[in-house]
C-alpha cells in the first residue's frame, strides 16, 4: 500500500505563527517537536503522517491518529516512521518505509507499507 501527501509549507508557517507550539502539539509528540527545526520540517512531518494514514486506507481518525504514527530519526538524521502496536496489529504491518522531500514552497511525503 502506498500513500502520498503534499503540503504548502506556508500553511504550516501560518499555523505556527498563529498558534505557536500548540499547533505542533496537535499532531506531534514531544520527541518529534524537539526534532522540528522550522516550519518546513514541521510541514514534512505533517505530510508524512498524512501519507501514512492514506497508505493504511483510513486517513487520520479513530483507526489511526496522528499519535499512532511516530517519526524518529536515524543516527544519520534521516526520518523513519514507526506505528503504534495497535495499528501494527490491526493492519498486519510487516514493514514500512518513508521518504520526505521539500521543493520550493512544498513538502511531499511518500509512505509504502507491506502487510503480512
C-alpha positions in Angstrom: 0.0 0.0 0.0 1.3 3.5 -0.9 0.2 6.9 0.4 1.4 10.3 -0.6 0.8 13.8 0.7 1.7 17.3 -0.3 1.5 20.5 1.8 2.4 24.0 1.0 5.0 25.0 3.7 3.5 28.4 4.2 0.3 26.8 5.5 2.4 25.3 8.4 4.3 28.6 8.8 0.9 30.4 9.3 -0.3 27.8 11.8 2.9 28.1 13.8 2.9 31.9 13.8 -0.8 31.9 14.9 -0.7 29.1 17.5 2.9 28.6 18.3 3.9 25.3 19.8 0.2 24.4 20.3 0.0 24.0 16.5 2.7 21.3 16.7 1.1 19.6 19.7 -2.0 18.9 17.6 0.0 16.3 15.5 3.4 15.7 17.1 4.6 14.2 20.3 7.2 16.0 22.5 10.1 14.0 21.0 9.0 14.9 17.5 8.6 18.6 18.4 12.2 18.6 19.5 13.3 17.5 16.0 11.4 20.4 14.3 14.0 22.9 13.1 11.5 25.2 11.3 8.1 25.3 9.6 9.5 23.4 6.6 10.5 20.5 8.9 7.0 20.6 10.6 5.3 20.6 7.2 7.3 17.5 6.1 6.3 15.7 9.4 2.6 16.6 8.7 2.9 15.3 5.1 4.5 12.0 6.4 1.7 11.3 8.9 -1.0 12.1 6.4 0.7 9.9 3.7 0.9 7.1 6.2 -2.8 7.3 7.1 -3.6 7.3 3.4 -1.4 4.2 2.8 -3.4 2.5 5.6 -6.6 3.5 3.7 -8.1 5.2 6.8 -7.0 8.8 6.8 -6.4 10.3 10.2 -9.2 9.3 12.6 -10.2 6.7 15.2 -8.4 3.8 13.5 -5.1 5.7 13.2 -4.5 9.0 14.9 -1.6 11.4 14.4 -0.2 10.0 17.7 -0.2 6.4 16.4 2.4 7.4 13.9 5.9 8.3 15.2 8.7 10.0 13.2 12.1 9.3 14.9 15.3 9.9 13.0 18.2 7.6 12.3 21.7 8.2 13.7 22.5 9.9 10.3 19.4 12.2 10.7 17.1 10.6 8.1 13.5 10.4 9.1 12.0 7.0 10.0 8.4 6.0 10.6 7.0 3.7 13.2 3.5 2.8 14.2 1.8 2.1 17.5 1.4 -1.6 18.5 -2.4 -1.1 18.0 -2.0 0.0 14.3 0.7 -2.6 13.6 -1.6 -5.4 14.9 -4.9 -4.1 13.4 -3.4 -3.7 9.9 -0.9 -6.6 10.0 2.1 -4.4 9.2 5.2 -6.2 8.2 7.4 -3.2 7.0 7.0 0.5 6.4 9.1 3.0 4.5 9.1 6.8 4.4 10.5 9.4 2.1 10.1 13.2 2.7 11.3 15.9 0.3 11.0 19.6 0.1 10.9 21.6 -3.2 10.3 25.3 -3.2 7.1 26.1 -1.3 6.1 22.4 -0.8 6.8 19.4 1.4 6.0 16.0 0.0 6.0 12.6 1.7 5.5 9.1 0.4 4.9 6.0 2.6 5.0 2.4 1.5 3.5 -0.3 3.7 4.0 -4.0 3.4 1.5 -6.2 5.2 1.7 -9.8 6.2 
